[in-house]
Amino acid sequence: MFGVGLPELTVIAFVAVLVFGPDKLPELARQAGRMARQLRGFANSARDELRSELGPEYADLQLRDLDPRTIVRKHIMEAMNEPDEPRPKARSARPLREGEAPPYDLDAT
């Protein structure tokens, strides 16, 4: 969970007891739980609204699918799994003669 282990949670709990006091801590925990449920409800309603607006072809839409890193990773993996197209054979290049200038394309620059 966010890279937070048992030692970090212990330090956070200790600081919370020092800052808020043991009498206010249960109420703050309840408020945090309510806020987490409310945020989850907002996220679920946003996902459901996106699904209904986009139509049936996006019925399996997940919010993590909208992450740009996931999209790029998906397209890269699809490109890697596609069979390679046969490349046209390159014409054999002969070595330049002494003093000969290499070919230069004015339109390419």
MOPEPE-V351169 format. One line per field, one symbol per residue. ss: DSSP state (H for helix, E for strand, C for the rest). psi: psi as a letter, one per 40 degrees, with the letter a starting at -180 (. if undefined). A space follows every 10 residues. Layout:
ss->???
psi->???
//
This chain:
ss->CCCCCHHHHH HHHHHHHHHH CHHHHHHHHH HHHHHHHHHH HHHHHHHHHH HHHHCHHHCC CCHHHHCHHH HHHHHHHHHH HCCCCCCCCC CCCCCCCCCC CCCCCHHHC
psi->gffhaddddd dddddddddd iddedddddd dddddddddd dddddddddd ddddidefdf hideeehddd dddddddddd eiihihiihi ihhiiiiheh iiihhdde.
//
